[in-house]
């Protein structure tokens, strides 16, 4: 499953603040992360948060696009 994500880093808390499905059936998450965008800390925190949100292992999640951007495409493998 692929999910579009908008990340707001360096927030006061880490939480999924929006979870929507658009007209085409694509899922979109808006997430606040308390970590700063330095050395991959925010991306690691993002993967941890998504793993908890969807109740999957962190190893099942990968960032397939936007590794350095605020808008990302996340792949969750259901195996």
N, CA, C and O atoms as a Tripos MOL2 file, in Angstrom:
@<TRIPOS>MOLECULE
protein
  316   315    79     0     0
PROTEIN
NO_CHARGES

@<TRIPOS>ATOM
      1 N           0.8520   -1.1670    0.0000 N.3       1 UNK1
      2 CA          0.0000    0.0000    0.0000 C.3       1 UNK1
      3 C           0.9010    1.2340    0.0000 C.2       1 UNK1
      4 O           1.8540    1.3180    0.7750 O.2       1 UNK1
      5 N           0.5900    2.1890   -0.8760 N.am      2 UNK2
      6 CA          1.3300    3.4510   -0.9360 C.3       2 UNK2
      7 C           0.4700    4.5570   -0.3470 C.2       2 UNK2
      8 O          -0.7370    4.6270   -0.5780 O.2       2 UNK2
      9 N           1.1300    5.4230    0.4230 N.am      3 UNK3
     10 CA          0.4350    6.5170    1.0960 C.3       3 UNK3
     11 C           1.2030    7.8060    0.8620 C.2       3 UNK3
     12 O           2.4290    7.8300    0.9710 O.2       3 UNK3
     13 N           0.4890    8.8790    0.5420 N.am      4 UNK4
     14 CA          1.0990   10.2050    0.4520 C.3       4 UNK4
     15 C           1.1260   10.8110    1.8420 C.2       4 UNK4
     16 O           0.1540   10.7140    2.5910 O.2       4 UNK4
     17 N           2.2510   11.4410    2.1840 N.am      5 UNK5
     18 CA          2.4210   11.9920    3.5270 C.3       5 UNK5
     19 C           2.9890   13.3960    3.4330 C.2       5 UNK5
     20 O           3.9230   13.6440    2.6710 O.2       5 UNK5
     21 N           2.4310   14.3070    4.2010 N.am      6 UNK6
     22 CA          3.0170   15.6340    4.3760 C.3       6 UNK6
     23 C           3.5180   15.6830    5.8120 C.2       6 UNK6
     24 O           2.7580   15.4570    6.7530 O.2       6 UNK6
     25 N           4.8120   15.9820    5.9720 N.am      7 UNK7
     26 CA          5.4510   15.9760    7.2810 C.3       7 UNK7
     27 C           5.7610   17.3980    7.7230 C.2       7 UNK7
     28 O           6.3210   18.1920    6.9670 O.2       7 UNK7
     29 N           5.3910   17.7040    8.9570 N.am      8 UNK8
     30 CA          5.7380   18.9760    9.5830 C.3       8 UNK8
     31 C           6.7060   18.6350   10.7080 C.2       8 UNK8
     32 O           6.2980   18.1670   11.7710 O.2       8 UNK8
     33 N           7.9920   18.8750   10.4660 N.am      9 UNK9
     34 CA          9.0260   18.5180   11.4330 C.3       9 UNK9
     35 C           9.2210   19.6310   12.4540 C.2       9 UNK9
     36 O           8.7340   20.7480   12.2820 O.2       9 UNK9
     37 N           9.9420   19.3020   13.5160 N.am     10 UNK10
     38 CA         10.2860   20.2340   14.5850 C.3      10 UNK10
     39 C           9.0240   20.7960   15.2560 C.2      10 UNK10
     40 O           8.9650   21.9740   15.6070 O.2      10 UNK10
     41 N           8.0320   19.9380   15.4240 N.am     11 UNK11
     42 CA          6.7900   20.3150   16.0910 C.3      11 UNK11
     43 C           6.9290   20.0620   17.5920 C.2      11 UNK11
     44 O           7.9260   19.4930   18.0370 O.2      11 UNK11
     45 N           5.9510   20.4740   18.3560 N.am     12 UNK12
     46 CA          6.0100   20.2590   19.8030 C.3      12 UNK12
     47 C           5.5780   18.8450   20.1900 C.2      12 UNK12
     48 O           5.7520   18.4430   21.3410 O.2      12 UNK12
     49 N           5.0120   18.0780   19.2380 N.am     13 UNK13
     50 CA          4.5700   16.7140   19.5010 C.3      13 UNK13
     51 C           4.5950   15.9150   18.2070 C.2      13 UNK13
     52 O           4.6940   16.4820   17.1190 O.2      13 UNK13
     53 N           4.5050   14.5890   18.3310 N.am     14 UNK14
     54 CA          4.4430   13.7050   17.1620 C.3      14 UNK14
     55 C           3.0730   13.0440   17.1210 C.2      14 UNK14
     56 O           2.6670   12.3620   18.0620 O.2      14 UNK14
     57 N           2.3600   13.2610   16.0020 N.am     15 UNK15
     58 CA          0.9980   12.7380   15.8940 C.3      15 UNK15
     59 C           0.5120   12.8260   14.4540 C.2      15 UNK15
     60 O           0.8950   13.7350   13.7180 O.2      15 UNK15
     61 N          -0.3300   11.8820   14.0560 N.am     16 UNK16
     62 CA         -1.0420   11.9750   12.7780 C.3      16 UNK16
     63 C          -2.1880   12.9440   13.0050 C.2      16 UNK16
     64 O          -3.0610   12.6910   13.8360 O.2      16 UNK16
     65 N          -2.1910   14.0560   12.2710 N.am     17 UNK17
     66 CA         -3.2310   15.0600   12.4980 C.3      17 UNK17
     67 C          -4.3310   15.0260   11.4440 C.2      17 UNK17
     68 O          -5.4100   15.5770   11.6600 O.2      17 UNK17
     69 N          -4.0680   14.3830   10.3010 N.am     18 UNK18
     70 CA         -5.1070   14.1880    9.2740 C.3      18 UNK18
     71 C          -4.9140   12.8370    8.6380 C.2      18 UNK18
     72 O          -3.7850   12.4120    8.3920 O.2      18 UNK18
     73 N          -6.0100   12.1610    8.3700 N.am     19 UNK19
     74 CA         -6.0010   10.8820    7.6550 C.3      19 UNK19
     75 C          -7.2030   10.9120    6.7310 C.2      19 UNK19
     76 O          -8.3370   10.7140    7.1660 O.2      19 UNK19
     77 N          -6.9470   11.1630    5.4480 N.am     20 UNK20
     78 CA         -8.0380   11.3490    4.4900 C.3      20 UNK20
     79 C          -7.8510   10.4480    3.2770 C.2      20 UNK20
     80 O          -6.7490    9.9810    2.9900 O.2      20 UNK20
     81 N          -8.9430   10.2180    2.5810 N.am     21 UNK21
     82 CA         -8.9210    9.5020    1.3090 C.3      21 UNK21
     83 C          -9.5120   10.4430    0.2680 C.2      21 UNK21
     84 O         -10.6130   10.9640    0.4470 O.2      21 UNK21
     85 N          -8.7640   10.6620   -0.8370 N.am     22 UNK22
     86 CA         -9.2340   11.5990   -1.8580 C.3      22 UNK22
     87 C         -10.2670   10.9320   -2.7720 C.2      22 UNK22
     88 O         -10.6400    9.7780   -2.5630 O.2      22 UNK22
     89 N         -10.7190   11.6640   -3.7730 N.am     23 UNK23
     90 CA        -11.7540   11.1740   -4.6920 C.3      23 UNK23
     91 C         -11.3180    9.9590   -5.4940 C.2      23 UNK23
     92 O         -12.1580    9.1980   -5.9740 O.2      23 UNK23
     93 N         -10.0070    9.7700   -5.6430 N.am     24 UNK24
     94 CA         -9.4840    8.6570   -6.4170 C.3      24 UNK24
     95 C          -9.1670    7.4430   -5.5470 C.2      24 UNK24
     96 O          -8.6860    6.4290   -6.0520 O.2      24 UNK24
     97 N          -9.4290    7.5390   -4.2520 N.am     25 UNK25
     98 CA         -9.1860    6.4270   -3.3420 C.3      25 UNK25
     99 C          -7.7770    6.3790   -2.7750 C.2      25 UNK25
    100 O          -7.3960    5.3990   -2.1350 O.2      25 UNK25
    101 N          -6.9980    7.4380   -3.0070 N.am     26 UNK26
    102 CA         -5.6370    7.4950   -2.4790 C.3      26 UNK26
    103 C          -5.6550    8.0200   -1.0540 C.2      26 UNK26
    104 O          -6.3900    8.9550   -0.7350 O.2      26 UNK26
    105 N          -4.8490    7.4190   -0.2080 N.am     27 UNK27
    106 CA         -4.7910    7.8370    1.2010 C.3      27 UNK27
    107 C          -3.7420    8.9200    1.3760 C.2      27 UNK27
    108 O          -2.6640    8.8570    0.7860 O.2      27 UNK27
    109 N          -4.0700    9.9220    2.2000 N.am     28 UNK28
    110 CA         -3.1850   11.0470    2.4710 C.3      28 UNK28
    111 C          -3.1200   11.2690    3.9760 C.2      28 UNK28
    112 O          -4.1510   11.3710    4.6410 O.2      28 UNK28
    113 N          -1.9020   11.3420    4.5110 N.am     29 UNK29
    114 CA         -1.7030   11.6240    5.9260 C.3      29 UNK29
    115 C          -0.9650   12.9400    6.0890 C.2      29 UNK29
    116 O          -0.0590   13.2580    5.3180 O.2      29 UNK29
    117 N          -1.3560   13.6930    7.0900 N.am     30 UNK30
    118 CA         -0.6190   14.8930    7.5020 C.3      30 UNK30
    119 C          -0.1100   14.5970    8.9030 C.2      30 UNK30
    120 O          -0.8910   14.3040    9.8080 O.2      30 UNK30
    121 N           1.2150   14.6760    9.0790 N.am     31 UNK31
    122 CA          1.8400   14.2250   10.3120 C.3      31 UNK31
    123 C           2.7560   15.2950   10.8720 C.2      31 UNK31
    124 O           3.5350   15.9090   10.1440 O.2      31 UNK31
    125 N           2.6520   15.5080   12.1740 N.am     32 UNK32
    126 CA          3.5910   16.3800   12.8870 C.3      32 UNK32
    127 C           4.6060   15.4970   13.5890 C.2      32 UNK32
    128 O           4.2510   14.5040   14.2240 O.2      32 UNK32
    129 N           5.8810   15.8710   13.4680 N.am     33 UNK33
    130 CA          6.9880   15.1270   14.0690 C.3      33 UNK33
    131 C           7.7680   16.0700   14.9690 C.2      33 UNK33
    132 O           8.0790   17.1950   14.5790 O.2      33 UNK33
    133 N           8.0810   15.6120   16.1710 N.am     34 UNK34
    134 CA          8.8200   16.4450   17.1200 C.3      34 UNK34
    135 C          10.3120   16.5400   16.7750 C.2      34 UNK34
    136 O          10.9790   17.4850   17.1950 O.2      34 UNK34
    137 N          10.8300   15.5910   16.0300 N.am     35 UNK35
    138 CA         12.2530   15.5870   15.6650 C.3      35 UNK35
    139 C          12.5560   16.6540   14.6140 C.2      35 UNK35
    140 O          11.6820   17.0660   13.8520 O.2      35 UNK35
    141 N          13.8160   17.0890   14.5940 N.am     36 UNK36
    142 CA         14.2450   18.0570   13.5860 C.3      36 UNK36
    143 C          14.6760   17.3390   12.3090 C.2      36 UNK36
    144 O          14.9830   16.1470   12.3290 O.2      36 UNK36
    145 N          14.6960   18.0700   11.2070 N.am     37 UNK37
    146 CA         15.1020   17.5060    9.9100 C.3      37 UNK37
    147 C          16.6220   17.5530    9.7960 C.2      37 UNK37
    148 O          17.1770   18.3660    9.0570 O.2      37 UNK37
    149 N          17.2770   16.6820   10.5260 N.am     38 UNK38
    150 CA         18.7350   16.6590   10.5240 C.3      38 UNK38
    151 C          19.2050   15.2230   10.6640 C.2      38 UNK38
    152 O          18.8220   14.5230   11.6010 O.2      38 UNK38
    153 N          20.0290   14.7890    9.7360 N.am     39 UNK39
    154 CA         20.6100   13.4570    9.8210 C.3      39 UNK39
    155 C          19.6070   12.3190    9.7660 C.2      39 UNK39
    156 O          19.8800   11.2300   10.2710 O.2      39 UNK39
    157 N          18.4590   12.5530    9.1630 N.am     40 UNK40
    158 CA         17.4520   11.5010    9.0350 C.3      40 UNK40
    159 C          16.6330   11.2560   10.2910 C.2      40 UNK40
    160 O          15.8770   10.2870   10.3500 O.2      40 UNK40
    161 N          16.7680   12.1130   11.2970 N.am     41 UNK41
    162 CA         16.0320   11.9220   12.5590 C.3      41 UNK41
    163 C          14.5250   12.0120   12.3530 C.2      41 UNK41
    164 O          13.7730   11.2150   12.9150 O.2      41 UNK41
    165 N          14.0810   12.9710   11.5560 N.am     42 UNK42
    166 CA         12.6380   13.1290   11.3120 C.3      42 UNK42
    167 C          12.0890   11.9470   10.5120 C.2      42 UNK42
    168 O          10.9770   11.4900   10.7750 O.2      42 UNK42
    169 N          12.8490   11.4500    9.5490 N.am     43 UNK43
    170 CA         12.4030   10.2950    8.7630 C.3      43 UNK43
    171 C          12.2980    9.0500    9.6410 C.2      43 UNK43
    172 O          11.3520    8.2750    9.5020 O.2      43 UNK43
    173 N          13.2520    8.8530   10.5350 N.am     44 UNK44
    174 CA         13.2080    7.7110   11.4410 C.3      44 UNK44
    175 C          11.9970    7.8190   12.3770 C.2      44 UNK44
    176 O          11.3030    6.8300   12.6130 O.2      44 UNK44
    177 N          11.7490    9.0120   12.9060 N.am     45 UNK45
    178 CA         10.5850    9.2260   13.7640 C.3      45 UNK45
    179 C           9.2890    9.0160   12.9860 C.2      45 UNK45
    180 O           8.3140    8.4930   13.5260 O.2      45 UNK45
    181 N           9.2790    9.4260   11.7160 N.am     46 UNK46
    182 CA          8.1120    9.2290   10.8540 C.3      46 UNK46
    183 C           7.8200    7.7410   10.6840 C.2      46 UNK46
    184 O           6.6680    7.3230   10.8050 O.2      46 UNK46
    185 N           8.8300    6.9480   10.4090 N.am     47 UNK47
    186 CA          8.6440    5.5040   10.2350 C.3      47 UNK47
    187 C           8.1460    4.8770   11.5310 C.2      47 UNK47
    188 O           7.2690    4.0130   11.4990 O.2      47 UNK47
    189 N           8.6930    5.2980   12.6720 N.am     48 UNK48
    190 CA          8.2230    4.7860   13.9650 C.3      48 UNK48
    191 C           6.7450    5.1100   14.1780 C.2      48 UNK48
    192 O           5.9700    4.2510   14.5990 O.2      48 UNK48
    193 N           6.3640    6.3400   13.8900 N.am     49 UNK49
    194 CA          4.9840    6.7700   14.0890 C.3      49 UNK49
    195 C           4.0230    6.0220   13.1620 C.2      49 UNK49
    196 O           2.9540    5.5890   13.5950 O.2      49 UNK49
    197 N           4.3940    5.8700   11.9050 N.am     50 UNK50
    198 CA          3.5420    5.1570   10.9480 C.3      50 UNK50
    199 C           3.4190    3.6860   11.3290 C.2      50 UNK50
    200 O           2.3440    3.1020   11.1920 O.2      50 UNK50
    201 N           4.5070    3.0790   11.8040 N.am     51 UNK51
    202 CA          4.4580    1.6790   12.2390 C.3      51 UNK51
    203 C           3.4620    1.5060   13.3870 C.2      51 UNK51
    204 O           2.6900    0.5470   13.4020 O.2      51 UNK51
    205 N           3.4790    2.4220   14.3330 N.am     52 UNK52
    206 CA          2.5290    2.3570   15.4430 C.3      52 UNK52
    207 C           1.1050    2.6380   14.9750 C.2      52 UNK52
    208 O           0.1650    1.9880   15.4330 O.2      52 UNK52
    209 N           0.9380    3.5930   14.0730 N.am     53 UNK53
    210 CA         -0.3850    3.9920   13.5920 C.3      53 UNK53
    211 C          -1.0860    2.8500   12.8520 C.2      53 UNK53
    212 O          -2.2790    2.6180   13.0440 O.2      53 UNK53
    213 N          -0.3310    2.1360   12.0010 N.am     54 UNK54
    214 CA         -0.9050    1.0490   11.2070 C.3      54 UNK54
    215 C          -0.6770   -0.3240   11.8330 C.2      54 UNK54
    216 O          -1.0920   -1.3400   11.2750 O.2      54 UNK54
    217 N          -0.0120   -0.3570   12.9980 N.am     55 UNK55
    218 CA          0.2600   -1.6010   13.7090 C.3      55 UNK55
    219 C           1.0220   -2.6050   12.8380 C.2      55 UNK55
    220 O           0.6270   -3.7630   12.7110 O.2      55 UNK55
    221 N           2.1180   -2.1370   12.2460 N.am     56 UNK56
    222 CA          2.9980   -2.9870   11.4410 C.3      56 UNK56
    223 C           4.4280   -2.8300   11.9600 C.2      56 UNK56
    224 O           4.7180   -1.9380   12.7570 O.2      56 UNK56
    225 N           5.3060   -3.7050   11.4980 N.am     57 UNK57
    226 CA          6.7140   -3.6110   11.8840 C.3      57 UNK57
    227 C           7.3810   -2.4800   11.1130 C.2      57 UNK57
    228 O           6.9900   -2.1670    9.9880 O.2      57 UNK57
    229 N           8.3900   -1.8700   11.7260 N.am     58 UNK58
    230 CA          9.1210   -0.7860   11.0630 C.3      58 UNK58
    231 C           9.8050   -1.2780    9.7920 C.2      58 UNK58
    232 O           9.9840   -0.5100    8.8470 O.2      58 UNK58
    233 N          10.1870   -2.5460    9.7620 N.am     59 UNK59
    234 CA         10.8600   -3.1060    8.5860 C.3      59 UNK59
    235 C           9.9250   -3.2100    7.3810 C.2      59 UNK59
    236 O          10.3960   -3.3830    6.2570 O.2      59 UNK59
    237 N           8.6200   -3.1100    7.5910 N.am     60 UNK60
    238 CA          7.6450   -3.1740    6.5000 C.3      60 UNK60
    239 C           7.4150   -1.8150    5.8450 C.2      60 UNK60
    240 O           6.6870   -1.7200    4.8570 O.2      60 UNK60
    241 N           8.0280   -0.7660    6.3850 N.am     61 UNK61
    242 CA          7.7870    0.5980    5.9040 C.3      61 UNK61
    243 C           9.0360    1.1400    5.2300 C.2      61 UNK61
    244 O          10.1450    0.9830    5.7390 O.2      61 UNK61
    245 N           8.8470    1.7820    4.0740 N.am     62 UNK62
    246 CA          9.9640    2.4480    3.4020 C.3      62 UNK62
    247 C           9.4730    3.7470    2.7630 C.2      62 UNK62
    248 O           8.3130    3.8740    2.3720 O.2      62 UNK62
    249 N          10.3900    4.6960    2.6730 N.am     63 UNK63
    250 CA         10.1080    5.9600    2.0040 C.3      63 UNK63
    251 C          10.5820    5.7980    0.5650 C.2      63 UNK63
    252 O          11.7800    5.6680    0.3160 O.2      63 UNK63
    253 N           9.6470    5.8050   -0.3810 N.am     64 UNK64
    254 CA         10.0050    5.5540   -1.7790 C.3      64 UNK64
    255 C          10.2190    6.8430   -2.5760 C.2      64 UNK64
    256 O          10.8280    6.8120   -3.6460 O.2      64 UNK64
    257 N           9.7290    7.9620   -2.0700 N.am     65 UNK65
    258 CA          9.9370    9.2460   -2.7470 C.3      65 UNK65
    259 C           9.8890   10.3590   -1.7120 C.2      65 UNK65
    260 O           9.1070   10.3040   -0.7630 O.2      65 UNK65
    261 N          10.7270   11.3640   -1.9010 N.am     66 UNK66
    262 CA         10.7120   12.5300   -1.0450 C.3      66 UNK66
    263 C          11.5330   12.3910    0.2160 C.2      66 UNK66
    264 O          11.1810   12.9700    1.2440 O.2      66 UNK66
    265 N          12.6040   11.6500    0.1660 N.am     67 UNK67
    266 CA         13.4190   11.4010    1.3570 C.3      67 UNK67
    267 C          13.8960   12.7060    2.0020 C.2      67 UNK67
    268 O          14.0400   12.7680    3.2230 O.2      67 UNK67
    269 N          14.1420   13.7420    1.2060 N.am     68 UNK68
    270 CA         14.5930   15.0250    1.7390 C.3      68 UNK68
    271 C          13.5110   16.1050    1.7040 C.2      68 UNK68
    272 O          13.7710   17.2590    2.0430 O.2      68 UNK68
    273 N          12.3070   15.7320    1.2980 N.am     69 UNK69
    274 CA         11.2180   16.7050    1.1410 C.3      69 UNK69
    275 C          10.1810   16.5580    2.2540 C.2      69 UNK69
    276 O          10.1850   15.5770    2.9970 O.2      69 UNK69
    277 N           9.3080   17.5340    2.3560 N.am     70 UNK70
    278 CA          8.2300   17.4390    3.3400 C.3      70 UNK70
    279 C           7.0710   16.5820    2.8260 C.2      70 UNK70
    280 O           6.3150   16.0270    3.6240 O.2      70 UNK70
    281 N           6.9260   16.4700    1.5160 N.am     71 UNK71
    282 CA          5.9120   15.5930    0.9320 C.3      71 UNK71
    283 C           6.5960   14.3050    0.5120 C.2      71 UNK71
    284 O           7.5680   14.3250   -0.2440 O.2      71 UNK71
    285 N           6.0890   13.1930    1.0010 N.am     72 UNK72
    286 CA          6.7240   11.8960    0.7900 C.3      72 UNK72
    287 C           5.6970   10.8730    0.3210 C.2      72 UNK72
    288 O           4.4940   11.0460    0.5110 O.2      72 UNK72
    289 N           6.1970    9.8010   -0.2980 N.am     73 UNK73
    290 CA          5.4070    8.6350   -0.6220 C.3      73 UNK73
    291 C           5.9640    7.5040    0.2250 C.2      73 UNK73
    292 O           7.1530    7.1910    0.1670 O.2      73 UNK73
    293 N           5.0810    6.8950    1.0140 N.am     74 UNK74
    294 CA          5.4570    5.8220    1.9200 C.3      74 UNK74
    295 C           4.8820    4.5050    1.3800 C.2      74 UNK74
    296 O           3.7200    4.4410    0.9810 O.2      74 UNK74
    297 N           5.7090    3.4690    1.3760 N.am     75 UNK75
    298 CA          5.2800    2.1300    0.9800 C.3      75 UNK75
    299 C           5.1900    1.2700    2.2310 C.2      75 UNK75
    300 O           6.1430    1.1830    3.0050 O.2      75 UNK75
    301 N           4.0220    0.6260    2.4270 N.am     76 UNK76
    302 CA          3.8540   -0.3060    3.5380 C.3      76 UNK76
    303 C           3.6320   -1.6880    2.9260 C.2      76 UNK76
    304 O           2.6450   -1.9170    2.2260 O.2      76 UNK76
    305 N           4.5600   -2.6020    3.1980 N.am     77 UNK77
    306 CA          4.4390   -3.9720    2.7080 C.3      77 UNK77
    307 C           3.6340   -4.7670    3.7130 C.2      77 UNK77
    308 O           3.9490   -4.7660    4.9030 O.2      77 UNK77
    309 N           2.5960   -5.4460    3.2480 N.am     78 UNK78
    310 CA          1.6830   -6.1610    4.1210 C.3      78 UNK78
    311 C           2.0890   -7.6100    4.3880 C.2      78 UNK78
    312 O           1.2800   -8.3870    4.8940 O.2      78 UNK78
    313 N           3.3120   -7.9840    4.0600 N.am     79 UNK79
    314 CA          3.7270   -9.3810    4.2430 C.3      79 UNK79
    315 C           4.1240   -9.6990    5.6510 C.2      79 UNK79
    316 O           4.4940  -10.8350    5.9460 O.2      79 UNK79
@<TRIPOS>BOND
     1     1     2 1
     2     2     3 1
     3     3     4 2
     4     3     5 am
     5     5     6 1
     6     6     7 1
     7     7     8 2
     8     7     9 am
     9     9    10 1
    10    10    11 1
    11    11    12 2
    12    11    13 am
    13    13    14 1
    14    14    15 1
    15    15    16 2
    16    15    17 am
    17    17    18 1
    18    18    19 1
    19    19    20 2
    20    19    21 am
    21    21    22 1
    22    22    23 1
    23    23    24 2
    24    23    25 am
    25    25    26 1
    26    26    27 1
    27    27    28 2
    28    27    29 am
    29    29    30 1
    30    30    31 1
    31    31    32 2
    32    31    33 am
    33    33    34 1
    34    34    35 1
    35    35    36 2
    36    35    37 am
    37    37    38 1
    38    38    39 1
    39    39    40 2
    40    39    41 am
    41    41    42 1
    42    42    43 1
    43    43    44 2
    44    43    45 am
    45    45    46 1
    46    46    47 1
    47    47    48 2
    48    47    49 am
    49    49    50 1
    50    50    51 1
    51    51    52 2
    52    51    53 am
    53    53    54 1
    54    54    55 1
    55    55    56 2
    56    55    57 am
    57    57    58 1
    58    58    59 1
    59    59    60 2
    60    59    61 am
    61    61    62 1
    62    62    63 1
    63    63    64 2
    64    63    65 am
    65    65    66 1
    66    66    67 1
    67    67    68 2
    68    67    69 am
    69    69    70 1
    70    70    71 1
    71    71    72 2
    72    71    73 am
    73    73    74 1
    74    74    75 1
    75    75    76 2
    76    75    77 am
    77    77    78 1
    78    78    79 1
    79    79    80 2
    80    79    81 am
    81    81    82 1
    82    82    83 1
    83    83    84 2
    84    83    85 am
    85    85    86 1
    86    86    87 1
    87    87    88 2
    88    87    89 am
    89    89    90 1
    90    90    91 1
    91    91    92 2
    92    91    93 am
    93    93    94 1
    94    94    95 1
    95    95    96 2
    96    95    97 am
    97    97    98 1
    98    98    99 1
    99    99   100 2
   100    99   101 am
   101   101   102 1
   102   102   103 1
   103   103   104 2
   104   103   105 am
   105   105   106 1
   106   106   107 1
   107   107   108 2
   108   107   109 am
   109   109   110 1
   110   110   111 1
   111   111   112 2
   112   111   113 am
   113   113   114 1
   114   114   115 1
   115   115   116 2
   116   115   117 am
   117   117   118 1
   118   118   119 1
   119   119   120 2
   120   119   121 am
   121   121   122 1
   122   122   123 1
   123   123   124 2
   124   123   125 am
   125   125   126 1
   126   126   127 1
   127   127   128 2
   128   127   129 am
   129   129   130 1
   130   130   131 1
   131   131   132 2
   132   131   133 am
   133   133   134 1
   134   134   135 1
   135   135   136 2
   136   135   137 am
   137   137   138 1
   138   138   139 1
   139   139   140 2
   140   139   141 am
   141   141   142 1
   142   142   143 1
   143   143   144 2
   144   143   145 am
   145   145   146 1
   146   146   147 1
   147   147   148 2
   148   147   149 am
   149   149   150 1
   150   150   151 1
   151   151   152 2
   152   151   153 am
   153   153   154 1
   154   154   155 1
   155   155   156 2
   156   155   157 am
   157   157   158 1
   158   158   159 1
   159   159   160 2
   160   159   161 am
   161   161   162 1
   162   162   163 1
   163   163   164 2
   164   163   165 am
   165   165   166 1
   166   166   167 1
   167   167   168 2
   168   167   169 am
   169   169   170 1
   170   170   171 1
   171   171   172 2
   172   171   173 am
   173   173   174 1
   174   174   175 1
   175   175   176 2
   176   175   177 am
   177   177   178 1
   178   178   179 1
   179   179   180 2
   180   179   181 am
   181   181   182 1
   182   182   183 1
   183   183   184 2
   184   183   185 am
   185   185   186 1
   186   186   187 1
   187   187   188 2
   188   187   189 am
   189   189   190 1
   190   190   191 1
   191   191   192 2
   192   191   193 am
   193   193   194 1
   194   194   195 1
   195   195   196 2
   196   195   197 am
   197   197   198 1
   198   198   199 1
   199   199   200 2
   200   199   201 am
   201   201   202 1
   202   202   203 1
   203   203   204 2
   204   203   205 am
   205   205   206 1
   206   206   207 1
   207   207   208 2
   208   207   209 am
   209   209   210 1
   210   210   211 1
   211   211   212 2
   212   211   213 am
   213   213   214 1
   214   214   215 1
   215   215   216 2
   216   215   217 am
   217   217   218 1
   218   218   219 1
   219   219   220 2
   220   219   221 am
   221   221   222 1
   222   222   223 1
   223   223   224 2
   224   223   225 am
   225   225   226 1
   226   226   227 1
   227   227   228 2
   228   227   229 am
   229   229   230 1
   230   230   231 1
   231   231   232 2
   232   231   233 am
   233   233   234 1
   234   234   235 1
   235   235   236 2
   236   235   237 am
   237   237   238 1
   238   238   239 1
   239   239   240 2
   240   239   241 am
   241   241   242 1
   242   242   243 1
   243   243   244 2
   244   243   245 am
   245   245   246 1
   246   246   247 1
   247   247   248 2
   248   247   249 am
   249   249   250 1
   250   250   251 1
   251   251   252 2
   252   251   253 am
   253   253   254 1
   254   254   255 1
   255   255   256 2
   256   255   257 am
   257   257   258 1
   258   258   259 1
   259   259   260 2
   260   259   261 am
   261   261   262 1
   262   262   263 1
   263   263   264 2
   264   263   265 am
   265   265   266 1
   266   266   267 1
   267   267   268 2
   268   267   269 am
   269   269   270 1
   270   270   271 1
   271   271   272 2
   272   271   273 am
   273   273   274 1
   274   274   275 1
   275   275   276 2
   276   275   277 am
   277   277   278 1
   278   278   279 1
   279   279   280 2
   280   279   281 am
   281   281   282 1
   282   282   283 1
   283   283   284 2
   284   283   285 am
   285   285   286 1
   286   286   287 1
   287   287   288 2
   288   287   289 am
   289   289   290 1
   290   290   291 1
   291   291   292 2
   292   291   293 am
   293   293   294 1
   294   294   295 1
   295   295   296 2
   296   295   297 am
   297   297   298 1
   298   298   299 1
   299   299   300 2
   300   299   301 am
   301   301   302 1
   302   302   303 1
   303   303   304 2
   304   303   305 am
   305   305   306 1
   306   306   307 1
   307   307   308 2
   308   307   309 am
   309   309   310 1
   310   310   311 1
   311   311   312 2
   312   311   313 am
   313   313   314 1
   314   314   315 1
   315   315   316 2
@<TRIPOS>SUBSTRUCTURE
     1 UNK1         2 RESIDUE 1 A UNK
     2 UNK2         6 RESIDUE 1 A UNK
     3 UNK3        10 RESIDUE 1 A UNK
     4 UNK4        14 RESIDUE 1 A UNK
     5 UNK5        18 RESIDUE 1 A UNK
     6 UNK6        22 RESIDUE 1 A UNK
     7 UNK7        26 RESIDUE 1 A UNK
     8 UNK8        30 RESIDUE 1 A UNK
     9 UNK9        34 RESIDUE 1 A UNK
    10 UNK10       38 RESIDUE 1 A UNK
    11 UNK11       42 RESIDUE 1 A UNK
    12 UNK12       46 RESIDUE 1 A UNK
    13 UNK13       50 RESIDUE 1 A UNK
    14 UNK14       54 RESIDUE 1 A UNK
    15 UNK15       58 RESIDUE 1 A UNK
    16 UNK16       62 RESIDUE 1 A UNK
    17 UNK17       66 RESIDUE 1 A UNK
    18 UNK18       70 RESIDUE 1 A UNK
    19 UNK19       74 RESIDUE 1 A UNK
    20 UNK20       78 RESIDUE 1 A UNK
    21 UNK21       82 RESIDUE 1 A UNK
    22 UNK22       86 RESIDUE 1 A UNK
    23 UNK23       90 RESIDUE 1 A UNK
    24 UNK24       94 RESIDUE 1 A UNK
    25 UNK25       98 RESIDUE 1 A UNK
    26 UNK26      102 RESIDUE 1 A UNK
    27 UNK27      106 RESIDUE 1 A UNK
    28 UNK28      110 RESIDUE 1 A UNK
    29 UNK29      114 RESIDUE 1 A UNK
    30 UNK30      118 RESIDUE 1 A UNK
    31 UNK31      122 RESIDUE 1 A UNK
    32 UNK32      126 RESIDUE 1 A UNK
    33 UNK33      130 RESIDUE 1 A UNK
    34 UNK34      134 RESIDUE 1 A UNK
    35 UNK35      138 RESIDUE 1 A UNK
    36 UNK36      142 RESIDUE 1 A UNK
    37 UNK37      146 RESIDUE 1 A UNK
    38 UNK38      150 RESIDUE 1 A UNK
    39 UNK39      154 RESIDUE 1 A UNK
    40 UNK40      158 RESIDUE 1 A UNK
    41 UNK41      162 RESIDUE 1 A UNK
    42 UNK42      166 RESIDUE 1 A UNK
    43 UNK43      170 RESIDUE 1 A UNK
    44 UNK44      174 RESIDUE 1 A UNK
    45 UNK45      178 RESIDUE 1 A UNK
    46 UNK46      182 RESIDUE 1 A UNK
    47 UNK47      186 RESIDUE 1 A UNK
    48 UNK48      190 RESIDUE 1 A UNK
    49 UNK49      194 RESIDUE 1 A UNK
    50 UNK50      198 RESIDUE 1 A UNK
    51 UNK51      202 RESIDUE 1 A UNK
    52 UNK52      206 RESIDUE 1 A UNK
    53 UNK53      210 RESIDUE 1 A UNK
    54 UNK54      214 RESIDUE 1 A UNK
    55 UNK55      218 RESIDUE 1 A UNK
    56 UNK56      222 RESIDUE 1 A UNK
    57 UNK57      226 RESIDUE 1 A UNK
    58 UNK58      230 RESIDUE 1 A UNK
    59 UNK59      234 RESIDUE 1 A UNK
    60 UNK60      238 RESIDUE 1 A UNK
    61 UNK61      242 RESIDUE 1 A UNK
    62 UNK62      246 RESIDUE 1 A UNK
    63 UNK63      250 RESIDUE 1 A UNK
    64 UNK64      254 RESIDUE 1 A UNK
    65 UNK65      258 RESIDUE 1 A UNK
    66 UNK66      262 RESIDUE 1 A UNK
    67 UNK67      266 RESIDUE 1 A UNK
    68 UNK68      270 RESIDUE 1 A UNK
    69 UNK69      274 RESIDUE 1 A UNK
    70 UNK70      278 RESIDUE 1 A UNK
    71 UNK71      282 RESIDUE 1 A UNK
    72 UNK72      286 RESIDUE 1 A UNK
    73 UNK73      290 RESIDUE 1 A UNK
    74 UNK74      294 RESIDUE 1 A UNK
    75 UNK75      298 RESIDUE 1 A UNK
    76 UNK76      302 RESIDUE 1 A UNK
    77 UNK77      306 RESIDUE 1 A UNK
    78 UNK78      310 RESIDUE 1 A UNK
    79 UNK79      314 RESIDUE 1 A UNK
